[in-house]
Amino acid sequence: MAPEQILLDRPRPPSTPPPLDWSTLADAFEAACLLRCTPPPAIAGARRPAPDHRPPSVEFNREEAAHRMRQLLGRLDVPIVHEVAVGGLRRRYELHRLSVPRQHQPTYARMLEAGWRQGRRELLGGPVPGASTVRRAWRPRLAAAAWRAALLAGGRHVRRHILGVRITDRELAAVLVRGAALLDVPALLRPGTGCYLVCVADGPDRQRILHSTALGPAAHVPDRA
């Protein structure tokens, strides 16, 4: 009997990439949330891509959001080209466009995809029995990262009795509601015309969200147990 032929060129299923460490995850997850808060840059004749297949550029109409995205991608070793366009007549405005150089686009896409997938799973998966102290400490930080991104790049909806953000991405809206719960704040999700409004009550709830998302000195939380 002839020996069995071994096909060395047989395609193998892709291996699951290792999970990101907690500090890298927090940065990649927040950058992914910032991306999901914004519509993709308009390209004539092109169809709007799905949220998971965004082009390697993003536009912000707030300088603070663009600066935060640059900061996060810098920590992830992803270089950025930052362009600013000024428009308007009576009411002037700035548009900040961030683009990733071609040679760094695979790393950018892989990092943000992994950050969103892992961060979303941590927040929506519910409490894990026997979770480590490190994991219990980092999950609220992921929740704060999602809310920080929404407050910077989402559509703010501020009224006397609520603090809210308008989000077009349904999955991000769900992450914000669950994230608020992890920060001990009840949040409401209200469907709107072409968007979702996620809001918290004024007073202690609003202050807790704003305090959690502030970028001040924070206590060190280890990456590993």
One Martini backbone bead per residue (centre of mass of N, CA, C, O) as a GRO file, in nm:
protein
  225
    1MET     BB    1   0.097   0.036   0.022
    2ALA     BB    2   0.073   0.352  -0.007
    3PRO     BB    3   0.167   0.618   0.129
    4GLU     BB    4   0.051   0.875   0.287
    5GLN     BB    5  -0.028   1.182   0.192
    6ILE     BB    6   0.120   1.497   0.262
    7LEU     BB    7  -0.030   1.816   0.305
    8LEU     BB    8   0.149   2.108   0.344
    9ASP     BB    9  -0.066   2.320   0.186
   10ARG     BB   10  -0.278   2.307   0.385
   11PRO     BB   11  -0.507   2.488   0.519
   12ARG     BB   12  -0.522   2.665   0.816
   13PRO     BB   13  -0.664   2.759   1.079
   14PRO     BB   14  -0.693   3.029   1.249
   15SER     BB   15  -0.551   3.160   1.512
   16THR     BB   16  -0.591   3.266   1.824
   17PRO     BB   17  -0.528   3.542   1.964
   18PRO     BB   18  -0.395   3.678   2.213
   19PRO     BB   19  -0.460   3.845   2.474
   20LEU     BB   20  -0.470   4.141   2.602
   21ASP     BB   21  -0.349   4.338   2.803
   22TRP     BB   22  -0.498   4.561   3.006
   23SER     BB   23  -0.365   4.831   2.911
   24THR     BB   24  -0.398   4.776   2.608
   25LEU     BB   25  -0.700   4.730   2.610
   26ALA     BB   26  -0.790   5.009   2.708
   27ASP     BB   27  -0.678   5.163   2.462
   28ALA     BB   28  -0.811   4.999   2.229
   29PHE     BB   29  -1.104   5.030   2.325
   30GLU     BB   30  -1.123   5.339   2.322
   31ALA     BB   31  -1.050   5.373   2.024
   32ALA     BB   32  -1.291   5.206   1.919
   33CYS     BB   33  -1.509   5.391   2.042
   34LEU     BB   34  -1.432   5.646   1.893
   35LEU     BB   35  -1.485   5.528   1.612
   36ARG     BB   36  -1.798   5.456   1.671
   37CYS     BB   37  -1.882   5.771   1.708
   38THR     BB   38  -1.812   5.791   1.401
   39PRO     BB   39  -1.824   5.867   1.090
   40PRO     BB   40  -1.715   5.801   0.802
   41PRO     BB   41  -1.547   5.919   0.563
   42ALA     BB   42  -1.626   6.077   0.285
   43ILE     BB   43  -1.690   5.901  -0.032
   44ALA     BB   44  -1.732   5.917  -0.347
   45GLY     BB   45  -1.939   5.641  -0.434
   46ALA     BB   46  -1.944   5.518  -0.149
   47ARG     BB   47  -2.012   5.292   0.078
   48ARG     BB   48  -2.104   5.228   0.387
   49PRO     BB   49  -1.935   5.091   0.625
   50ALA     BB   50  -1.887   4.882   0.855
   51PRO     BB   51  -1.776   4.907   1.179
   52ASP     BB   52  -1.560   4.656   1.129
   53HIS     BB   53  -1.487   4.823   0.831
   54ARG     BB   54  -1.284   5.060   0.853
   55PRO     BB   55  -1.110   5.304   0.762
   56PRO     BB   56  -0.772   5.449   0.806
   57SER     BB   57  -0.983   5.683   0.909
   58VAL     BB   58  -1.069   5.990   1.097
   59GLU     BB   59  -1.329   6.222   1.209
   60PHE     BB   60  -1.322   6.530   1.397
   61ASN     BB   61  -1.494   6.815   1.568
   62ARG     BB   62  -1.287   6.762   1.809
   63GLU     BB   63  -0.989   6.814   1.953
   64GLU     BB   64  -1.001   6.624   2.200
   65ALA     BB   65  -1.056   6.363   2.041
   66ALA     BB   66  -0.804   6.368   1.861
   67HIS     BB   67  -0.598   6.374   2.090
   68ARG     BB   68  -0.681   6.105   2.220
   69MET     BB   69  -0.632   5.925   1.977
   70ARG     BB   70  -0.331   5.987   1.950
   71GLN     BB   71  -0.251   5.890   2.231
   72LEU     BB   72  -0.344   5.595   2.205
   73LEU     BB   73  -0.187   5.518   1.942
   74GLY     BB   74   0.089   5.584   2.057
   75ARG     BB   75   0.077   5.354   2.278
   76LEU     BB   76   0.030   5.139   2.022
   77ASP     BB   77   0.233   5.208   1.785
   78VAL     BB   78   0.052   5.421   1.604
   79PRO     BB   79   0.077   5.620   1.354
   80ILE     BB   80  -0.013   5.971   1.273
   81VAL     BB   81  -0.204   6.178   1.056
   82HIS     BB   82  -0.265   6.531   1.105
   83GLU     BB   83  -0.553   6.708   0.993
   84VAL     BB   84  -0.669   7.052   0.933
   85ALA     BB   85  -0.993   7.192   0.883
   86VAL     BB   86  -1.146   7.497   0.772
   87GLY     BB   87  -1.482   7.626   0.815
   88GLY     BB   88  -1.704   7.843   0.730
   89LEU     BB   89  -1.834   8.159   0.809
   90ARG     BB   90  -1.972   8.260   1.072
   91ARG     BB   91  -1.931   7.952   1.155
   92ARG     BB   92  -1.661   7.820   1.270
   93TYR     BB   93  -1.468   7.520   1.190
   94GLU     BB   94  -1.321   7.203   1.282
   95LEU     BB   95  -1.139   6.936   1.110
   96HIS     BB   96  -1.021   6.617   1.219
   97ARG     BB   97  -0.776   6.419   1.049
   98LEU     BB   98  -0.699   6.072   1.081
   99SER     BB   99  -0.412   5.887   0.960
  100VAL     BB  100  -0.285   5.577   0.846
  101PRO     BB  101  -0.029   5.442   0.741
  102ARG     BB  102  -0.001   5.177   0.538
  103GLN     BB  103   0.216   5.002   0.705
  104HIS     BB  104   0.009   5.032   0.979
  105GLN     BB  105  -0.281   4.915   0.921
  106PRO     BB  106  -0.278   4.621   1.028
  107THR     BB  107  -0.223   4.694   1.324
  108TYR     BB  108  -0.462   4.880   1.366
  109ALA     BB  109  -0.690   4.678   1.298
  110ARG     BB  110  -0.607   4.453   1.498
  111MET     BB  111  -0.614   4.617   1.763
  112LEU     BB  112  -0.912   4.727   1.750
  113GLU     BB  113  -1.053   4.458   1.720
  114ALA     BB  114  -0.947   4.330   1.982
  115GLY     BB  115  -1.040   4.551   2.176
  116TRP     BB  116  -1.344   4.532   2.119
  117ARG     BB  117  -1.395   4.232   2.164
  118GLN     BB  118  -1.277   4.212   2.456
  119GLY     BB  119  -1.423   4.452   2.592
  120ARG     BB  120  -1.714   4.369   2.531
  121ARG     BB  121  -1.700   4.096   2.679
  122GLU     BB  122  -1.638   4.210   2.962
  123LEU     BB  123  -1.906   4.391   2.985
  124LEU     BB  124  -2.139   4.177   2.870
  125GLY     BB  125  -2.074   3.896   3.033
  126GLY     BB  126  -2.052   3.940   3.316
  127PRO     BB  127  -1.997   3.792   3.593
  128VAL     BB  128  -1.718   3.605   3.720
  129PRO     BB  129  -1.655   3.338   3.876
  130GLY     BB  130  -1.358   3.393   4.040
  131ALA     BB  131  -1.247   3.657   3.988
  132SER     BB  132  -1.001   3.853   3.981
  133THR     BB  133  -0.883   4.139   4.110
  134VAL     BB  134  -0.788   4.259   3.843
  135ARG     BB  135  -1.050   4.224   3.685
  136ARG     BB  136  -1.231   4.391   3.879
  137ALA     BB  137  -1.060   4.656   3.831
  138TRP     BB  138  -1.077   4.682   3.503
  139ARG     BB  139  -1.377   4.694   3.420
  140PRO     BB  140  -1.437   4.991   3.509
  141ARG     BB  141  -1.219   5.110   3.316
  142LEU     BB  142  -1.364   5.026   3.058
  143ALA     BB  143  -1.622   5.182   3.114
  144ALA     BB  144  -1.484   5.461   3.124
  145ALA     BB  145  -1.370   5.454   2.835
  146ALA     BB  146  -1.641   5.451   2.687
  147TRP     BB  147  -1.750   5.719   2.808
  148ARG     BB  148  -1.521   5.902   2.719
  149ALA     BB  149  -1.562   5.864   2.417
  150ALA     BB  150  -1.860   5.961   2.406
  151LEU     BB  151  -1.807   6.250   2.527
  152LEU     BB  152  -1.601   6.334   2.299
  153ALA     BB  153  -1.755   6.203   2.012
  154GLY     BB  154  -2.031   6.231   2.071
  155GLY     BB  155  -2.360   6.332   2.115
  156ARG     BB  156  -2.447   6.570   2.310
  157HIS     BB  157  -2.705   6.553   2.588
  158VAL     BB  158  -2.788   6.839   2.763
  159ARG     BB  159  -2.963   6.871   3.065
  160ARG     BB  160  -3.083   6.949   3.367
  161HIS     BB  161  -3.159   6.619   3.429
  162ILE     BB  162  -2.922   6.531   3.219
  163LEU     BB  163  -2.680   6.294   3.077
  164GLY     BB  164  -2.599   6.263   2.726
  165VAL     BB  165  -2.573   6.037   2.436
  166ARG     BB  166  -2.527   6.008   2.089
  167ILE     BB  167  -2.574   5.692   1.913
  168THR     BB  168  -2.543   5.480   1.622
  169ASP     BB  169  -2.429   5.240   1.786
  170ARG     BB  170  -2.567   4.972   1.934
  171GLU     BB  171  -2.332   4.831   2.082
  172LEU     BB  172  -2.229   5.082   2.230
  173ALA     BB  173  -2.486   5.140   2.385
  174ALA     BB  174  -2.475   4.877   2.550
  175VAL     BB  175  -2.199   4.932   2.679
  176LEU     BB  176  -2.286   5.190   2.833
  177VAL     BB  177  -2.501   5.067   3.012
  178ARG     BB  178  -2.316   4.854   3.144
  179GLY     BB  179  -2.096   5.051   3.236
  180ALA     BB  180  -2.268   5.212   3.432
  181ALA     BB  181  -2.324   4.976   3.624
  182LEU     BB  182  -2.017   4.938   3.702
  183LEU     BB  183  -2.041   5.253   3.819
  184ASP     BB  184  -2.315   5.278   3.979
  185VAL     BB  185  -2.510   5.358   3.720
  186PRO     BB  186  -2.803   5.440   3.592
  187ALA     BB  187  -2.924   5.370   3.258
  188LEU     BB  188  -3.067   5.497   2.958
  189LEU     BB  189  -3.242   5.371   2.663
  190ARG     BB  190  -3.316   5.573   2.367
  191PRO     BB  191  -3.472   5.568   2.090
  192GLY     BB  192  -3.412   5.723   1.779
  193THR     BB  193  -3.342   5.906   1.498
  194GLY     BB  194  -3.071   5.727   1.401
  195CYS     BB  195  -3.046   5.670   1.721
  196TYR     BB  196  -2.899   5.669   2.054
  197LEU     BB  197  -2.996   5.736   2.392
  198VAL     BB  198  -2.768   5.789   2.658
  199CYS     BB  199  -2.860   5.822   3.009
  200VAL     BB  200  -2.822   6.025   3.303
  201ALA     BB  201  -2.862   6.157   3.593
  202ASP     BB  202  -2.857   6.407   3.774
  203GLY     BB  203  -2.596   6.444   3.994
  204PRO     BB  204  -2.444   6.175   4.120
  205ASP     BB  205  -2.439   6.025   3.848
  206ARG     BB  206  -2.295   6.236   3.682
  207GLN     BB  207  -2.044   6.268   3.867
  208ARG     BB  208  -1.944   5.976   3.841
  209ILE     BB  209  -1.891   5.979   3.539
  210LEU     BB  210  -1.698   6.225   3.531
  211HIS     BB  211  -1.493   6.111   3.732
  212SER     BB  212  -1.424   5.841   3.576
  213THR     BB  213  -1.335   6.009   3.295
  214ALA     BB  214  -1.110   6.144   3.409
  215LEU     BB  215  -0.760   6.262   3.331
  216GLY     BB  216  -0.615   6.177   3.592
  217PRO     BB  217  -0.466   6.065   3.847
  218ALA     BB  218  -0.407   5.717   3.899
  219ALA     BB  219  -0.422   5.428   4.026
  220HIS     BB  220  -0.246   5.150   4.030
  221VAL     BB  221  -0.295   4.876   3.797
  222PRO     BB  222  -0.236   4.572   3.741
  223ASP     BB  223  -0.202   4.334   3.472
  224ARG     BB  224  -0.147   4.113   3.691
  225ALA     BB  225  -0.192   3.870   3.942
   0.00000   0.00000   0.00000
